[in-house]
């Protein structure tokens, strides 16, 4: 009897102890996560950070205010001067929308992806900008950064599927485009249904990941269907503090909508540091108080630009004023200073105009150039088209043609129609040229626009496209123009526009 009493007492004590333990599992307060996706300290000591706060289920928390955030740089507390939700802030978004148009996307997959991307465009704010990239064996910018939703919708609607999948090159090109975007809040949203299988692409998995990691732009990847390279996509999103999401034909619209909601729910946190810009690396630490539980993240950034070496400080004269001659010299110096300032201002205006022109060209070159580390290891990618391509597909008719020039006279004749006609040594080129060091896989494109033929050189660095003996980038062709792609020569003719001036470039310097 006593043994049974003792056993019952022990069981009762054990039960009471278990009831006294703190609750676990679902009863525990939900954990929250904070991510600092971007930091802009170019105007240091003013710092602007873009952060996302998610609950335990990955849903954005959008009810926090300035009092719920704390910031520091190392051991120094940074006063927070303002906290806004992204959709309410004055900080617009620039987003790169990249869509896989390889052969495996044909039919319903591409139709669903296009519909979802169009709905994503509709979710953008009036001051947000977007650009559309499509990729199969090559990466093509369909429309440049614009606020015009109609232009973006037309670009998406014109997408057609076919070819291989240059996934690594698409990642690399997309983050380059985002890095040079006009807004300081940026993102990449990239959808693919497969793995990299483009043999003509020079981009690599490691090289594209390095480019994404150093660009400072979050990449949101969508693995569509049953066979995407989920491991690669997850690694890119993880390195860039974005997110990876799986989708199928039935869920792709909701996945795009979730990403749009997340971008709208980001916080723009403004801080002011106590020190001066020194160009050194600092570590920003931000903590969000979510129902009494702290969510913390850190991110390195550069404290503005280091000050240029200063000139010796000017000394002030003391005591009484100088003689009349000294006063005249002072006036002369002041006049000389005003003249010098005017000259510097004029030179600055001229340099600014020149810089704007060169910036467009440099950005195009950046799109085809890999990151510096990769450039040291492998050739520059040669089959990426320029940053801005036609916004609309070309009409189906046209009277233009290219006539081959050979050592014995004229050779084959190639009708251009409405284009686009692709010239190069790649497998899918409309006008194929023998492979060689001076011929790119995709050397140039010609298409009809507003009744005139446009030529765009896509040869990249180190390969020549000449029109009338001059380097060409974007050119409106005139009948009789001599075109040179590497060592191969053609003459452009168009019966709808007979030549009105002497023909340009009638004497080729090299032929097949």
Order of alpha helices (4+ residues) and beta strands (2+ residues): alpha-beta-beta-beta-beta-beta-beta-alpha-beta-beta-alpha-alpha-beta-alpha-beta-alpha-beta-alpha-beta-beta-beta-alpha-alpha-beta-beta-beta-beta-beta-beta-beta-beta-beta-beta-beta
